[in-house]
């Protein structure tokens, strides 16, 4: 037996599934395989967990209460720039459904009833491929600003930039979208999830980030786009 199959590296896996029996079976099986599963019973709570926590992979059911799986998938990919590998589960076997899932960012697809050993292997293969792709470009760069994702080190030219975890998350999103504008509501959801405060706390967060990455004598990189959001790049548009 292949040693990598016998002793897999533990994965942090989020299971978003409303069928309690199936969710429990997947949870128990992955845990028995040495992985660290987490679970959500509906689309809203699953989306919130996926935004707030770091997972190696997500198992996402198509038919969910409160928010369907396709909506969760679209929000994660389009609004939150989530690159976590996602495998969708569905009772549907139509080609159109599979194509729709792949077009919206799903990495893999399984039709119920699910064979648990197959699901576990697919998760490991999916994560392995994602890690291989990520290894090819683990440093984000905008001008002389660099974010080294493996070490979480941020540098501006030759100086080191000290940032909190929240500021690094904001910076990563801005760098991935550069030179495009990231809307305010998207940044607010990234920071606070579904519990966005009434007060304009985003302005304070962005002021702190700007103070660290744009110091006196340096070309300004972080720009406010009036009435829209923020962008990272060269001269203000």
N, CA, C and O of each residue as an XYZ file, in Angstrom:
948
protein
N       0.844     -1.201      0.000
C       0.000      0.000      0.000
C       0.870      1.238      0.000
O       1.896      1.291      0.678
N       0.450      2.243     -0.772
C       1.174      3.500     -0.830
C       1.192      4.153      0.546
O       0.150      4.301      1.184
N       2.382      4.541      0.998
C       2.515      5.094      2.355
C       1.716      6.372      2.521
O       1.186      6.645      3.598
N       1.629      7.164      1.443
C       0.896      8.418      1.556
C      -0.591      8.178      1.746
O      -1.283      9.011      2.332
N      -1.101      7.028      1.250
C      -2.497      6.708      1.448
C      -2.732      6.143      2.834
O      -3.785      6.373      3.430
N      -1.754      5.401      3.355
C      -1.907      4.791      4.671
C      -1.804      5.823      5.781
O      -2.468      5.699      6.810
N      -0.975      6.844      5.580
C      -0.768      7.855      6.622
C      -0.927      9.246      6.010
O       0.065      9.951      5.821
N      -2.152      9.647      5.700
C      -2.366     10.937      5.065
C      -2.089     12.089      6.022
O      -2.220     11.957      7.239
N      -1.706     13.210      5.445
C      -1.558     14.422      6.237
C      -2.955     14.869      6.655
O      -3.840     14.962      5.804
N      -3.180     15.149      7.939
C      -4.516     15.546      8.391
C      -5.008     16.801      7.681
O      -4.258     17.760      7.504
N      -6.257     16.784      7.281
C      -6.877     17.922      6.615
C      -7.934     18.548      7.521
O      -8.650     17.846      8.235
N      -8.021     19.867      7.482
C      -9.110     20.588      8.139
C     -10.253     20.677      7.115
O     -10.121     21.357      6.097
N     -11.355     20.000      7.382
C     -12.431     19.901      6.395
C     -13.739     20.442      6.974
O     -14.153     20.050      8.066
N     -14.382     21.342      6.236
C     -15.698     21.849      6.613
C     -16.767     21.090      5.833
O     -16.717     21.031      4.604
N     -17.728     20.512      6.540
C     -18.833     19.782      5.934
C     -20.085     20.640      6.053
O     -20.547     20.906      7.162
N     -20.639     21.073      4.927
C     -21.876     21.862      4.926
C     -22.971     20.967      4.362
O     -23.111     20.822      3.147
N     -23.742     20.372      5.260
C     -24.719     19.336      4.884
C     -25.858     19.355      5.892
O     -25.624     19.294      7.099
N     -27.113     19.439      5.391
C     -28.258     19.510      6.300
C     -28.798     18.145      6.702
O     -29.545     18.047      7.675
N     -28.439     17.089      5.974
C     -28.845     15.737      6.350
C     -27.973     15.293      7.522
O     -26.793     14.989      7.345
N     -28.557     15.256      8.711
C     -27.770     15.003      9.915
C     -27.075     13.650      9.887
O     -25.927     13.527     10.313
N     -27.777     12.629      9.382
C     -27.186     11.290      9.347
C     -25.978     11.262      8.419
O     -24.929     10.725      8.774
N     -26.128     11.841      7.231
C     -25.016     11.860      6.279
C     -23.866     12.704      6.806
O     -22.706     12.303      6.715
N     -24.184     13.879      7.361
C     -23.135     14.743      7.907
C     -22.363     14.028      9.013
O     -21.137     14.122      9.082
N     -23.083     13.315      9.875
C     -22.435     12.579     10.967
C     -21.558     11.468     10.430
O     -20.462     11.234     10.940
N     -22.043     10.772      9.388
C     -21.245      9.692      8.800
C     -19.948     10.225      8.195
O     -18.877      9.656      8.401
N     -20.057     11.320      7.448
C     -18.864     11.917      6.850
C     -17.916     12.409      7.943
O     -16.709     12.174      7.880
N     -18.468     13.088      8.935
C     -17.669     13.614     10.053
C     -16.901     12.486     10.733
O     -15.688     12.580     10.923
N     -17.616     11.411     11.100
C     -16.986     10.303     11.827
C     -15.940      9.599     10.966
O     -14.880      9.211     11.457
N     -16.246      9.437      9.676
C     -15.301      8.738      8.796
C     -14.013      9.545      8.624
O     -12.914      8.999      8.722
N     -14.156     10.845      8.369
C     -12.964     11.680      8.193
C     -12.146     11.745      9.475
O     -10.915     11.733      9.440
N     -12.837     11.813     10.598
C     -12.130     11.831     11.879
C     -11.377     10.534     12.097
O     -10.252     10.547     12.596
N     -11.989      9.401     11.724
C     -11.324      8.104     11.862
C     -10.116      7.994     10.936
O      -9.183      7.240     11.215
N     -10.133      8.747      9.833
C      -9.001      8.755      8.901
C      -7.884      9.697      9.360
O      -6.846      9.806      8.708
N      -8.106     10.366     10.474
C      -7.078     11.255     11.010
C      -7.255     12.715     10.661
O      -6.411     13.543     11.005
N      -8.350     13.044      9.976
C      -8.595     14.434      9.604
C      -9.328     15.182     10.728
O      -9.746     14.581     11.718
N      -9.474     16.493     10.557
C     -10.120     17.334     11.573
C     -11.352     17.987     10.937
O     -11.247     19.058     10.340
N     -12.517     17.346     11.063
C     -13.718     17.883     10.424
C     -14.437     18.917     11.282
O     -14.310     18.940     12.507
N     -15.190     19.766     10.603
C     -16.090     20.728     11.221
C     -17.384     20.638     10.420
O     -17.360     20.173      9.280
N     -18.504     21.065     10.977
C     -19.767     20.877     10.275
C     -20.701     22.054     10.466
O     -20.681     22.727     11.496
N     -21.521     22.289      9.449
C     -22.566     23.316      9.488
C     -23.828     22.719      8.876
O     -23.739     22.017      7.869
N     -25.023     22.983      9.464
C     -26.263     22.350      9.003
C     -27.029     23.143      7.947
O     -28.069     22.680      7.476
N     -26.544     24.324      7.563
C     -27.265     25.115      6.572
C     -26.286     26.039      5.852
O     -25.131     26.181      6.256
N     -26.771     26.662      4.778
C     -25.897     27.477      3.956
C     -25.360     28.711      4.641
O     -24.189     29.049      4.469
N     -26.184     29.393      5.410
C     -25.731     30.620      6.072
C     -24.617     30.364      7.073
O     -23.588     31.039      7.051
N     -24.821     29.387      7.951
C     -23.792     29.093      8.958
C     -22.550     28.507      8.301
O     -21.431     28.752      8.753
N     -22.744     27.731      7.231
C     -21.590     27.194      6.514
C     -20.760     28.292      5.883
O     -19.531     28.264      5.950
N     -21.431     29.267      5.264
C     -20.717     30.396      4.662
C     -19.948     31.165      5.723
O     -18.800     31.550      5.503
N     -20.572     31.391      6.868
C     -19.925     32.140      7.944
C     -18.679     31.427      8.439
O     -17.644     32.061      8.642
N     -18.765     30.100      8.639
C     -17.595     29.328      9.082
C     -16.495     29.365      8.034
O     -15.321     29.527      8.367
N     -16.870     29.216      6.772
C     -15.879     29.200      5.700
C     -15.140     30.523      5.595
O     -13.960     30.554      5.247
N     -15.840     31.625      5.899
C     -15.210     32.948      5.837
C     -14.298     33.178      7.040
O     -13.208     33.733      6.904
N     -14.752     32.750      8.213
C     -14.045     33.056      9.453
C     -12.844     32.148      9.720
O     -11.859     32.580     10.318
N     -12.925     30.899      9.279
C     -11.895     29.920      9.619
C     -11.107     29.478      8.394
O     -11.513     29.696      7.252
N      -9.976     28.852      8.667
C      -9.159     28.313      7.581
C      -9.413     26.818      7.450
O      -9.286     26.078      8.426
N      -9.768     26.374      6.265
C      -9.974     24.953      5.992
C      -9.135     24.543      4.782
O      -8.853     25.351      3.897
N      -8.745     23.276      4.765
C      -8.034     22.748      3.604
C      -9.004     22.398      2.486
O      -8.649     22.452      1.309
N     -10.233     22.039      2.859
C     -11.233     21.656      1.861
C     -12.631     21.845      2.441
O     -12.821     21.863      3.657
N     -13.602     21.984      1.543
C     -14.998     22.126      1.938
C     -15.837     21.094      1.193
O     -15.729     20.959     -0.026
N     -16.674     20.368      1.934
C     -17.662     19.460      1.349
C     -18.990     20.207      1.386
O     -19.491     20.516      2.467
N     -19.565     20.500      0.224
C     -20.715     21.394      0.125
C     -21.894     20.704     -0.548
O     -21.811     20.308     -1.711
N     -22.998     20.562      0.193
C     -24.215     19.994     -0.377
C     -24.897     21.031     -1.263
O     -24.820     22.229     -0.991
N     -25.558     20.580     -2.309
C     -26.236     21.495     -3.215
C     -27.512     22.036     -2.580
O     -27.723     23.248     -2.538
N     -28.370     21.130     -2.081
C     -29.670     21.517     -1.533
C     -29.541     21.753     -0.038
O     -29.418     20.806      0.739
N     -29.571     23.024      0.365
C     -29.397     23.393      1.767
C     -30.484     24.377      2.186
O     -30.973     25.143      1.356
N     -30.869     24.367      3.463
C     -31.788     25.395      3.960
C     -31.066     26.719      4.158
O     -29.847     26.763      4.326
N     -31.852     27.808      4.133
C     -31.408     29.172      4.395
C     -30.565     29.759      3.253
O     -30.701     30.944      2.948
N     -29.709     28.967      2.622
C     -28.969     29.396      1.436
C     -28.505     28.140      0.712
O     -27.834     27.298      1.309
N     -28.850     28.002     -0.558
C     -28.481     26.776     -1.276
C     -26.983     26.734     -1.543
O     -26.292     27.751     -1.500
N     -26.505     25.525     -1.819
C     -25.072     25.315     -1.991
C     -24.463     26.106     -3.129
O     -23.331     26.576     -3.013
N     -25.196     26.266     -4.240
C     -24.651     27.029     -5.360
C     -24.460     28.493     -4.974
O     -23.487     29.122     -5.389
N     -25.386     29.039     -4.180
C     -25.234     30.421     -3.724
C     -24.036     30.552     -2.788
O     -23.292     31.530     -2.859
N     -23.852     29.564     -1.908
C     -22.688     29.564     -1.020
C     -21.404     29.548     -1.846
O     -20.475     30.312     -1.585
N     -21.367     28.674     -2.838
C     -20.197     28.562     -3.711
C     -19.897     29.895     -4.391
O     -18.752     30.348     -4.394
N     -20.922     30.522     -4.966
C     -20.721     31.783     -5.681
C     -20.246     32.889     -4.750
O     -19.366     33.672     -5.110
N     -20.822     32.957     -3.559
C     -20.419     33.989     -2.609
C     -18.964     33.795     -2.175
O     -18.207     34.761     -2.080
N     -18.578     32.545     -1.911
C     -17.208     32.283     -1.494
C     -16.216     32.671     -2.583
O     -15.205     33.318     -2.307
N     -16.503     32.279     -3.808
C     -15.564     32.541     -4.899
C     -15.583     34.003     -5.347
O     -14.524     34.599     -5.549
N     -16.754     34.577     -5.503
C     -16.865     35.898     -6.117
C     -16.782     37.044     -5.123
O     -16.201     38.085     -5.428
N     -17.361     36.866     -3.927
C     -17.400     37.973     -2.969
C     -16.286     37.914     -1.937
O     -15.879     38.949     -1.408
N     -15.786     36.716     -1.642
C     -14.806     36.576     -0.566
C     -13.452     36.063     -1.043
O     -12.568     35.799     -0.227
N     -13.280     35.919     -2.358
C     -12.001     35.490     -2.926
C     -11.474     34.227     -2.262
O     -10.266     34.052     -2.104
N     -12.395     33.348     -1.875
C     -12.009     32.103     -1.210
C     -11.468     31.114     -2.241
O     -12.139     30.818     -3.229
N     -10.260     30.604     -2.014
C      -9.648     29.658     -2.946
C      -9.617     28.236     -2.378
O      -9.016     27.343     -2.976
N     -10.257     28.025     -1.239
C     -10.293     26.691     -0.632
C     -10.940     25.691     -1.590
O     -12.009     25.980     -2.128
N     -10.331     24.529     -1.822
C     -10.938     23.524     -2.701
C     -12.310     23.099     -2.192
O     -12.490     22.864     -0.997
N     -13.274     23.003     -3.100
C     -14.650     22.672     -2.740
C     -15.147     21.502     -3.581
O     -15.052     21.523     -4.809
N     -15.677     20.478     -2.909
C     -16.318     19.364     -3.601
C     -17.814     19.429     -3.296
O     -18.213     19.517     -2.135
N     -18.632     19.387     -4.336
C     -20.074     19.498     -4.162
C     -20.723     18.119     -4.135
O     -20.342     17.217     -4.882
N     -21.715     17.979     -3.253
C     -22.506     16.758     -3.166
C     -23.920     17.076     -3.633
O     -24.474     18.121     -3.293
N     -24.493     16.179     -4.406
C     -25.855     16.412     -4.863
C     -26.532     15.105     -5.226
O     -25.872     14.128     -5.582
N     -27.857     15.095     -5.132
C     -28.635     13.942     -5.568
C     -28.867     14.004     -7.069
O     -29.346     13.041     -7.669
N     -28.525     15.140     -7.676
C     -28.724     15.321     -9.113
C     -27.540     14.769     -9.894
O     -26.390     14.894     -9.474
N     -27.839     14.157    -11.038
C     -26.766     13.602    -11.859
C     -26.787     14.196    -13.265
O     -26.178     13.652    -14.186
N     -27.497     15.322    -13.426
C     -27.572     15.936    -14.746
C     -26.274     16.650    -15.079
O     -25.647     17.270    -14.220
N     -25.883     16.553    -16.342
C     -24.668     17.203    -16.806
C     -24.729     18.706    -16.584
O     -23.725     19.330    -16.241
N     -25.928     19.297    -16.783
C     -26.054     20.742    -16.628
C     -25.685     21.188    -15.216
O     -25.047     22.224    -15.028
N     -26.095     20.393    -14.224
C     -25.771     20.733    -12.851
C     -24.277     20.683    -12.583
O     -23.726     21.551    -11.906
N     -23.632     19.664    -13.118
C     -22.185     19.549    -12.937
C     -21.470     20.727    -13.592
O     -20.568     21.322    -13.001
N     -21.876     21.057    -14.808
C     -21.229     22.161    -15.513
C     -21.422     23.478    -14.772
O     -20.504     24.293    -14.686
N     -22.632     23.680    -14.236
C     -22.902     24.901    -13.481
C     -21.996     24.996    -12.261
O     -21.464     26.065    -11.958
N     -21.822     23.876    -11.561
C     -20.941     23.862    -10.396
C     -19.509     24.191    -10.757
O     -18.862     24.994    -10.084
N     -19.011     23.572    -11.819
C     -17.632     23.828    -12.235
C     -17.454     25.265    -12.715
O     -16.432     25.893    -12.442
N     -18.448     25.780    -13.429
C     -18.348     27.149    -13.930
C     -18.295     28.168    -12.793
O     -17.703     29.237    -12.941
N     -18.907     27.838    -11.669
C     -18.941     28.762    -10.535
C     -17.833     28.509     -9.518
O     -17.805     29.141     -8.462
N     -16.922     27.591     -9.826
C     -15.737     27.441     -8.988
C     -15.606     26.164     -8.196
O     -14.690     26.045     -7.382
N     -16.501     25.189     -8.406
C     -16.333     23.904     -7.715
C     -15.125     23.168     -8.281
O     -14.835     23.257     -9.474
N     -14.426     22.444     -7.420
C     -13.245     21.699     -7.850
C     -13.575     20.245     -8.177
O     -12.887     19.618     -8.982
N     -14.624     19.707     -7.556
C     -14.994     18.312     -7.786
C     -16.474     18.153     -7.478
O     -17.120     19.089     -7.006
N     -17.015     16.959     -7.746
C     -18.458     16.757     -7.732
C     -18.721     15.286     -7.443
O     -18.127     14.416     -8.080
N     -19.599     14.997     -6.493
C     -19.993     13.621     -6.192
C     -21.511     13.531     -6.106
O     -22.163     14.392     -5.516
N     -22.065     12.481     -6.701
C     -23.502     12.248     -6.659
C     -23.824     11.322     -5.492
O     -23.142     10.319     -5.282
N     -24.873     11.666     -4.725
C     -25.319     10.818     -3.627
C     -25.982      9.559     -4.177
O     -26.547      9.607     -5.270
N     -25.934      8.444     -3.468
C     -25.286      8.237     -2.163
C     -23.764      8.244     -2.288
O     -23.203      7.759     -3.271
N     -23.116      8.797     -1.282
C     -21.674      9.015     -1.308
C     -20.931      7.820     -0.713
O     -21.257      7.350      0.377
N     -19.935      7.341     -1.442
C     -19.038      6.316     -0.913
C     -17.953      7.042     -0.122
O     -17.147      7.772     -0.698
N     -17.931      6.846      1.181
C     -17.033      7.619      2.037
C     -15.555      7.456      1.695
O     -14.827      8.449      1.699
N     -15.076      6.229      1.395
C     -13.658      6.111      1.006
C     -13.339      6.915     -0.248
O     -12.261      7.501     -0.349
N     -14.266      6.950     -1.206
C     -14.036      7.733     -2.422
C     -14.000      9.217     -2.104
O     -13.160      9.947     -2.629
N     -14.906      9.667     -1.246
C     -14.924     11.076     -0.861
C     -13.610     11.468     -0.212
O     -13.051     12.518     -0.530
N     -13.113     10.641      0.691
C     -11.867     10.968      1.409
C     -10.693     11.040      0.446
O      -9.852     11.931      0.564
N     -10.622     10.115     -0.506
C      -9.528     10.129     -1.477
C      -9.638     11.353     -2.381
O      -8.642     12.013     -2.676
N     -10.858     11.645     -2.815
C     -11.050     12.828     -3.661
C     -10.641     14.110     -2.937
O     -10.070     15.013     -3.549
N     -10.926     14.192     -1.651
C     -10.534     15.363     -0.870
C      -9.021     15.510     -0.854
O      -8.494     16.604     -1.053
N      -8.326     14.405     -0.617
C      -6.860     14.485     -0.547
C      -6.244     14.845     -1.899
O      -5.304     15.636     -1.970
N      -6.781     14.259     -2.971
C      -6.270     14.568     -4.303
C      -6.544     16.034     -4.647
O      -5.677     16.726     -5.181
N      -7.740     16.493     -4.339
C      -8.135     17.869     -4.608
C      -7.228     18.856     -3.873
O      -6.772     19.839     -4.458
N      -6.968     18.596     -2.598
C      -6.113     19.476     -1.799
C      -4.675     19.430     -2.297
O      -4.002     20.459     -2.352
N      -4.207     18.248     -2.657
C      -2.837     18.100     -3.155
C      -2.630     18.912     -4.428
O      -1.601     19.567     -4.594
N      -3.603     18.866     -5.317
C      -3.499     19.632     -6.557
C      -3.522     21.130     -6.285
O      -2.778     21.893     -6.901
N      -4.377     21.542     -5.362
C      -4.454     22.966     -5.018
C      -3.143     23.450     -4.410
O      -2.685     24.553     -4.707
N      -2.548     22.633     -3.569
C      -1.280     23.017     -2.947
C      -0.164     23.109     -3.974
O       0.704     23.976     -3.882
N      -0.191     22.202     -4.961
C       0.824     22.237     -6.015
C       0.695     23.515     -6.849
O       1.695     24.130     -7.219
N      -0.561     23.905     -7.141
C      -0.771     25.144     -7.897
C      -0.331     26.355     -7.086
O       0.277     27.286     -7.613
N      -0.647     26.326     -5.808
C      -0.302     27.466     -4.952
C       1.198     27.622     -4.785
O       1.703     28.738     -4.668
N       1.910     26.501     -4.774
C       3.359     26.544     -4.569
C       4.063     27.298     -5.688
O       5.179     27.788     -5.515
N       3.397     27.386     -6.845
C       4.015     28.065     -7.981
C       4.034     29.578     -7.803
O       4.822     30.271     -8.446
N       3.173     30.090     -6.939
C       3.147     31.540     -6.748
C       2.682     31.905     -5.361
O       1.519     32.261     -5.171
N       3.574     31.823     -4.381
C       3.197     32.045     -2.998
C       3.564     33.432     -2.496
O       3.526     33.686     -1.292
N       3.915     34.326     -3.401
C       4.193     35.708     -3.007
C       3.366     36.645     -3.865
O       3.426     36.600     -5.093
N       2.590     37.497     -3.200
C       1.814     38.506     -3.901
C       2.629     39.793     -3.967
O       3.271     40.170     -2.987
N       2.610     40.469     -5.116
C       3.390     41.693     -5.283
C       2.564     42.776     -5.968
O       1.901     42.529     -6.976
N       2.617     43.966     -5.407
C       2.059     45.152     -6.034
C       3.099     46.253     -5.862
O       3.341     46.710     -4.744
N       3.717     46.681     -6.961
C       4.816     47.629     -6.862
C       5.945     47.021     -6.042
O       6.358     45.889     -6.294
N       6.447     47.770     -5.058
C       7.514     47.241     -4.208
C       6.972     46.636     -2.912
O       7.724     46.376     -1.972
N       5.654     46.415     -2.877
C       5.008     45.780     -1.726
C       4.881     44.288     -2.003
O       4.399     43.887     -3.062
N       5.315     43.465     -1.050
C       5.267     42.016     -1.218
C       4.664     41.359      0.020
O       4.956     41.742      1.153
N       3.822     40.368     -0.222
C       3.225     39.585      0.864
C       3.604     38.135      0.626
O       3.140     37.507     -0.325
N       4.462     37.605      1.512
C       4.943     36.229      1.397
C       3.971     35.326      2.163
O       3.990     35.282      3.394
N       3.135     34.618      1.430
C       2.019     33.901      2.034
C       2.462     32.759      2.941
O       1.783     32.456      3.922
N       3.574     32.130      2.634
C       4.019     30.998      3.458
C       4.490     31.448      4.836
O       4.245     30.768      5.833
N       5.163     32.591      4.890
C       5.715     33.067      6.156
C       4.860     34.174      6.790
O       5.095     34.578      7.929
N       3.865     34.656      6.035
C       3.003     35.773      6.464
C       3.796     37.063      6.641
O       3.363     37.967      7.355
N       4.950     37.149      5.995
C       5.794     38.345      6.088
C       5.405     39.333      4.997
O       5.232     38.963      3.836
N       5.270     40.597      5.391
C       4.967     41.667      4.448
C       6.159     42.612      4.411
O       6.683     43.001      5.455
N       6.591     42.983      3.202
C       7.711     43.909      3.060
C       7.344     45.004      2.076
O       6.587     44.782      1.131
N       7.889     46.188      2.310
C       7.759     47.310      1.380
C       9.172     47.754      1.047
O       9.833     48.409      1.853
N       9.628     47.398     -0.134
C      11.018     47.641     -0.471
C      11.908     46.791      0.419
O      11.802     45.565      0.426
N      12.788     47.449      1.171
C      13.695     46.715      2.055
C      13.205     46.664      3.495
O      13.824     46.007      4.332
N      12.094     47.353      3.803
C      11.636     47.363      5.186
C      10.540     46.330      5.434
O       9.766     45.991      4.539
N      10.497     45.849      6.654
C       9.471     44.899      7.063
C       8.236     45.654      7.545
O       8.352     46.684      8.209
N       7.058     45.142      7.209
C       5.797     45.766      7.591
C       5.082     44.857      8.582
O       4.736     43.725      8.245
N       4.858     45.340      9.794
C       4.181     44.546     10.825
C       2.676     44.783     10.748
O       2.217     45.916     10.896
N       1.904     43.715     10.514
C       0.455     43.821     10.388
C      -0.246     42.802     11.271
O       0.284     41.720     11.524
N      -1.435     43.148     11.737
C      -2.265     42.196     12.472
C      -2.851     41.185     11.491
O      -2.782     41.378     10.277
N      -3.425     40.112     12.019
C      -4.029     39.107     11.164
C      -5.134     39.682     10.299
O      -5.235     39.341      9.121
N      -5.965     40.551     10.862
C      -7.049     41.171     10.097
C      -6.500     42.042      8.983
O      -7.003     42.005      7.860
N      -5.475     42.823      9.281
C      -4.881     43.690      8.259
C      -4.250     42.866      7.143
O      -4.306     43.256      5.977
N      -3.647     41.724      7.492
C      -3.074     40.859      6.452
C      -4.173     40.299      5.553
O      -3.984     40.186      4.342
N      -5.322     39.947      6.138
C      -6.427     39.432      5.329
C      -6.936     40.488      4.354
O      -7.216     40.197      3.191
N      -7.050     41.724      4.850
C      -7.475     42.827      3.984
C      -6.462     43.040      2.866
O      -6.821     43.186      1.698
N      -5.191     43.054      3.250
C      -4.134     43.293      2.264
C      -4.126     42.205      1.201
O      -3.973     42.499      0.016
N      -4.288     40.959      1.609
C      -4.279     39.869      0.640
C      -5.387     40.040     -0.396
O      -5.155     39.873     -1.594
N      -6.578     40.369      0.062
C      -7.687     40.576     -0.866
C      -7.401     41.738     -1.809
O      -7.631     41.626     -3.014
N      -6.906     42.842     -1.281
C      -6.601     44.008     -2.115
C      -5.517     43.683     -3.141
O      -5.590     44.127     -4.287
N      -4.508     42.904     -2.726
C      -3.419     42.555     -3.644
C      -3.900     41.599     -4.731
O      -3.496     41.714     -5.887
N      -4.748     40.670     -4.365
C      -5.260     39.718     -5.364
C      -6.143     40.428     -6.393
O      -6.188     40.025     -7.555
N      -6.840     41.478     -5.969
C      -7.754     42.187     -6.866
C      -7.086     43.361     -7.579
O      -7.665     43.931     -8.504
N      -5.869     43.730     -7.156
C      -5.179     44.885     -7.740
C      -5.023     44.726     -9.258
O      -4.724     43.633     -9.737
N      -5.224     45.802    -10.009
C      -5.495     47.183     -9.595
C      -6.995     47.498     -9.475
O      -7.384     48.665     -9.429
N      -7.825     46.460     -9.425
C      -9.260     46.684     -9.324
C      -9.673     47.197     -7.958
O      -8.907     47.136     -6.996
N     -10.885     47.698     -7.888
C     -11.442     48.227     -6.650
C     -12.176     47.130     -5.893
O     -12.941     46.368     -6.486
N     -11.949     47.045     -4.590
C     -12.678     46.116     -3.720
C     -13.741     46.934     -2.992
O     -13.423     47.899     -2.295
N     -14.979     46.550     -3.155
C     -16.069     47.327     -2.587
C     -16.079     47.244     -1.058
O     -15.607     46.277     -0.461
N     -16.633     48.289     -0.453
C     -16.692     48.387      1.002
C     -17.403     47.187      1.626
O     -16.914     46.615      2.600
N     -18.557     46.803      1.068
C     -19.322     45.720      1.686
C     -18.573     44.404      1.651
O     -18.724     43.577      2.550
N     -17.771     44.205      0.628
C     -16.973     42.982      0.550
C     -15.892     42.965      1.624
O     -15.642     41.928      2.239
N     -15.254     44.103      1.852
C     -14.245     44.196      2.901
C     -14.870     44.023      4.279
O     -14.290     43.374      5.150
N     -16.046     44.601      4.477
C     -16.726     44.484      5.767
C     -17.088     43.028      6.062
O     -16.944     42.570      7.195
N     -17.556     42.299      5.046
C     -17.891     40.883      5.263
C     -16.640     40.053      5.522
O     -16.672     39.092      6.291
N     -15.541     40.427      4.878
C     -14.287     39.722      5.121
C     -13.872     39.848      6.584
O     -13.389     38.885      7.179
N     -14.059     41.035      7.165
C     -13.619     41.299      8.537
C     -14.623     40.785      9.561
O     -14.242     40.131     10.532
N     -15.901     41.077      9.348
C     -16.902     40.802     10.391
C     -17.917     39.718     10.027
O     -18.814     39.436     10.821
N     -17.799     39.109      8.854
C     -18.757     38.083      8.463
C     -20.147     38.685      8.298
O     -20.309     39.736      7.677
N     -21.152     38.008      8.862
C     -22.529     38.473      8.745
C     -22.875     39.554      9.780
O     -23.934     40.174      9.692
N     -21.995     39.781     10.752
C     -22.277     40.730     11.839
C     -21.555     42.059     11.617
O     -20.743     42.478     12.442
N     -21.853     42.709     10.510
C     -21.214     43.982     10.190
C     -21.706     45.054     11.156
O     -22.915     45.234     11.294
N     -20.811     45.768     11.825
C     -21.229     46.792     12.793
C     -21.895     47.975     12.111
O     -21.654     48.249     10.935
N     -22.734     48.670     12.862
C     -23.419     49.850     12.331
C     -22.451     51.010     12.121
O     -22.552     51.747     11.141
N     -21.519     51.160     13.046
C     -20.558     52.266     12.948
C     -19.582     52.013     11.793
O     -19.356     50.867     11.403
N     -19.016     53.081     11.257
C     -18.064     52.975     10.150
C     -16.680     52.620     10.692
O     -15.787     53.465     10.763
N     -16.524     51.360     11.071
C     -15.239     50.907     11.604
C     -14.263     50.545     10.493
O     -13.060     50.442     10.733
N     -14.771     50.351      9.279
C     -13.877     50.002      8.176
C     -12.877     51.122      7.918
O     -11.709     50.859      7.634
N     -13.327     52.364      8.015
C     -12.437     53.506      7.785
C     -11.226     53.447      8.722
O     -10.100     53.723      8.310
N     -11.474     53.083      9.992
C     -10.377     52.987     10.964
C      -9.425     51.864     10.600
O      -8.208     52.009     10.706
N      -9.992     50.735     10.169
C      -9.158     49.596      9.767
C      -8.256     49.980      8.591
O      -7.069     49.655      8.577
N      -8.824     50.663      7.622
C      -8.053     51.030      6.440
C      -7.019     52.102      6.768
O      -5.945     52.132      6.168
N      -7.337     52.977      7.715
C      -6.360     53.990      8.138
C      -5.127     53.317      8.747
O      -3.995     53.715      8.474
N      -5.361     52.288      9.577
C      -4.246     51.561     10.183
C      -3.405     50.876      9.123
O      -2.176     50.905      9.185
N      -4.067     50.255      8.141
C      -3.332     49.565      7.082
C      -2.531     50.555      6.250
O      -1.371     50.301      5.927
N      -3.143     51.681      5.901
C      -2.446     52.694      5.097
C      -1.234     53.247      5.842
O      -0.192     53.491      5.233
N      -1.359     53.444      7.137
C      -0.259     53.988      7.935
C       0.963     53.069      7.897
O       2.100     53.536      7.958
N       0.719     51.755      7.796
C       1.835     50.805      7.805
C       2.466     50.614      6.434
O       3.685     50.487      6.325
N       1.638     50.592      5.379
C       2.217     50.277      4.059
C       2.614     51.525      3.275
O       3.460     51.443      2.385
N       2.024     52.676      3.586
C       2.356     53.926      2.896
C       2.974     54.902      3.887
O       2.268     55.694      4.511
N       4.293     54.843      4.027
C       4.963     55.727      4.968
C       5.557     56.931      4.241
O       5.726     56.889      3.023
N       5.877     58.006      4.969
C       6.407     59.216      4.341
C       7.589     58.909      3.425
O       8.488     58.147      3.780
N       7.567     59.520      2.237
C       8.638     59.318      1.274
C       8.391     58.179      0.316
O       9.153     58.000     -0.634
N       7.331     57.392      0.540
C       7.018     56.265     -0.345
C       5.834     56.621     -1.242
O       4.937     57.364     -0.844
N       5.847     56.078     -2.456
C       4.720     56.282     -3.362
C       3.463     55.672     -2.750
O       3.511     54.572     -2.200
N       2.360     56.368     -2.841
C       1.128     55.899     -2.230
C       0.561     54.716     -3.018
O       0.418     54.774     -4.239
N       0.243     53.644     -2.290
C      -0.309     52.442     -2.922
C      -1.781     52.222     -2.594
O      -2.537     51.755     -3.446
N      -2.199     52.552     -1.374
C      -3.576     52.296     -0.957
C      -4.433     53.534     -1.201
O      -4.176     54.602     -0.645
N      -5.456     53.373     -2.043
C      -6.286     54.501     -2.443
C      -7.748     54.266     -2.074
O      -8.259     53.151     -2.184
N      -8.402     55.326     -1.638
C      -9.842     55.303     -1.401
C     -10.554     55.650     -2.704
O     -10.250     56.666     -3.330
N     -11.487     54.818     -3.104
C     -12.297     55.093     -4.294
C     -13.642     55.603     -3.788
O     -14.477     54.820     -3.336
N     -13.847     56.890     -3.864
C     -15.017     57.543     -3.275
C     -16.326     56.896     -3.728
O     -16.581     56.730     -4.921
N     -17.139     56.539     -2.746
C     -18.440     55.961     -3.025
C     -18.405     54.503     -3.425
O     -19.449     53.929     -3.736
N     -17.232     53.887     -3.427
C     -17.133     52.491     -3.852
C     -16.369     51.625     -2.858
O     -16.928     50.688     -2.288
N     -15.096     51.935     -2.652
C     -14.298     51.072     -1.771
C     -12.846     51.478     -1.773
O     -12.525     52.657     -1.618
N     -11.964     50.513     -1.947
C     -10.522     50.772     -1.891
C      -9.818     49.972     -2.979
O     -10.290     48.924     -3.419
N      -8.666     50.506     -3.397
C      -7.863     49.791     -4.379
C      -6.390     49.921     -4.011
O      -5.974     50.870     -3.347
N      -5.615     48.940     -4.462
C      -4.168     48.930     -4.222
C      -3.477     48.986     -5.562
O      -3.731     48.158     -6.437
N      -2.598     49.966     -5.727
C      -1.891     50.085     -6.998
C      -1.145     51.387     -7.078
O      -0.791     51.986     -6.063
N      -0.906     51.823     -8.311
C      -0.144     53.046     -8.539
C      -0.972     54.290     -8.279
O      -1.724     54.361     -7.307
N      -0.825     55.254     -9.146
C      -1.499     56.538     -8.948
C      -3.002     56.354     -8.874
O      -3.571     55.504     -9.559
N      -3.639     57.158     -8.037
C      -5.074     57.078     -7.851
C      -5.817     57.344     -9.154
O      -5.484     58.248     -9.920
N      -6.864     56.496     -9.377
C      -7.632     56.641    -10.621
C      -8.558     57.843    -10.534
O      -9.287     58.130    -11.484
